[in-house]
Amino acid sequence: MATPIPLDLDEGVAEPIFGIDLGTTNSLIAWVPPGGNDPVVFCDERGEGRLRSVVELTTLGTGAVGDEAVRLQPAAPDRVVSSVKRLMGMSPSDVQRDLAKSPLCIDADAAVVRIRVGEKTYTPPEVSAAILKKLRARAEAAAMLQVSKVVVTVPAYFNDAERQATKDAARMAGLQVVRLVNEPTAAALAYGLHRLVDGRVAVYDLGGGTFDVSILRVKDGVFEVLATCGDTHLGGDDFDRALATHLAPDLGVDPTDVRAFAALVTLCEGAKRALSAVDETTLEVNGKARRLSRAELQGVLTPLLALTAGACTQALEDAKLSASDVDAVVLVGGSTRTPFVASFVATLFGRTPLCDLNPDEVVAQGAAVQGQILMTGATDKLLLDVCPLSLGIETMGGGVARIIHRNSAIPTKAKDAFTTYADGQTAFLLHVVQGEREMSSDCRSLARFKLSGLPPLAAGLATLEVTFLIDPDGILRVEARELMTGIEAAVEVKPTYGLSDTEVEAMLAAGLAHAERDFQTRLQVEARLEAERVLQATRGAFEADADLLQAGEAEALITATLQLEAATAAGDGALIRDRILELDRVATPFAERRMNRAIAKALKGKRV
Ligand code: AMP
């Protein structure tokens, strides 16, 4: 194998960023070669771009990866892992259903899934890292340069734990993930749909074992996932089994004979593929032959495709769109090669889907396109996702100061300034929250951190600048800095950790449903706080400078104070505000005299 050498890059030419599709069944690596325009998938020595996502585990470390591991699987099913993507970021209880019939030995009491081989255990990211290393070696050998920066694709529905696990896998393979990109977004990028000024795209992804449909909105180069739906246990493998069940009687195969049936399933997969190119094919088992036509296959597939139609309808409904609102449909996944699948999707959406690119490679190609965009710094196309919920901090009284608004394109950065509420306050307690509600108790608490060590100052003198930064993978960093002293603190939080899309939607819906009531509550709380502050300041002024009060002023001030206290006790926000204004009006001449005295005192003995 060729030794990777650093590419002789001209000064200022950025290092290439490779695109990786880390798939459940197959994984691929691609790039846009320097000076080129189109993405190219790296192939193995047989010209095959897909690497089977299957890994052999030994008591010493990971072994064979890809076809070689597939060959070992029948003899060593307890230590050859396929579909490891389903285990990423999961706890053993999360994957009970997936692993119920699995020959793998999983440590039941660990926090994350651990696959045991003798004394050694492997986490899913470690297994995925073996796949990534193999892809990396393939690209390095072909491109003759070191592969370090990558864009990796993940399903749109992956949560933070699953995304983090993917990044961990890349790190273990010595790769730096420059960006995680949603698979449907990558597919749309491969077709150049980021150039749509404002469009809606449906991505129909039917692979061997999974089905996903995503509805995306593209606006000025920014992709937003409006809805996703699917079935993680529906795909081409089900087509093969359904076909085998359909043909078994004619071919004399007993469906309860596990070996014979498995052999028929493999035969059916071949026949299904053949029918993507020809109208008719023949299957033979033990000397018995059976002809199979496209039309017959179509009959077998129809009930399964109806399930995907249900998911598409649901996704459109969730996105509040109808099929006619969709501007482009993209086909992804090997199973969309069946002509009937493509025509079924065309009927479903009322438009011919885009299928010119190889459906197995389109996600990896899109990742490579994204890599090139990031490398060349075409900033107008950098923004590929949005922040699904607003982010802010809790303010005195339990309100929320929103700093990053929902649907802001990420990466993003925003800041706001705050001040101290009480005299002598030496610390700020920052509570970072996420959601659309007005009160922090109705939002999702993300993190709490403290900025302490401030000198005791009068209320309102310290200025706290709070900055929110969301990186391209959706990870939030909050920085707080007191401007006078320069004291600072920061925290890194994961805004969508553990939140399912349904939960995000529920939080959005709650924000809308309670908007008016929340707003009133917030106004009331803020008015009450302001009243308390004003009353406290008035009492303090009375005590300190009573001698400055002129005839009748004390009585007017006391009346205004009592009225404000009564309004505060009644909790009427509008009345409180009126009473504050009134107290302010009455107190202004007195306040001016106090100010003059303070200035005179400060200047005493100083020459100007
Ligand atoms: P994927 O998971 O995207 O690699 O898709 C794998 C599925 O695509 C398997 O069920 C294959 O049988 C199916 N497949 C691959 N090539 C073809 C083809 N030419 N026609 C129909 N199905 C295919």
Boltz pocket constraint, residues with backbone or C-beta under 6 A from the ligand:
constraints:
  - pocket:
      binder: B
      contacts: [[A, 25], [A, 26], [A, 206], [A, 207], [A, 208], [A, 209], [A, 235], [A, 236], [A, 237], [A, 269], [A, 272], [A, 273], [A, 274], [A, 276], [A, 332], [A, 333], [A, 334], [A, 335], [A, 336], [A, 337], [A, 338], [A, 359], [A, 360]]
      max_distance: 6.0
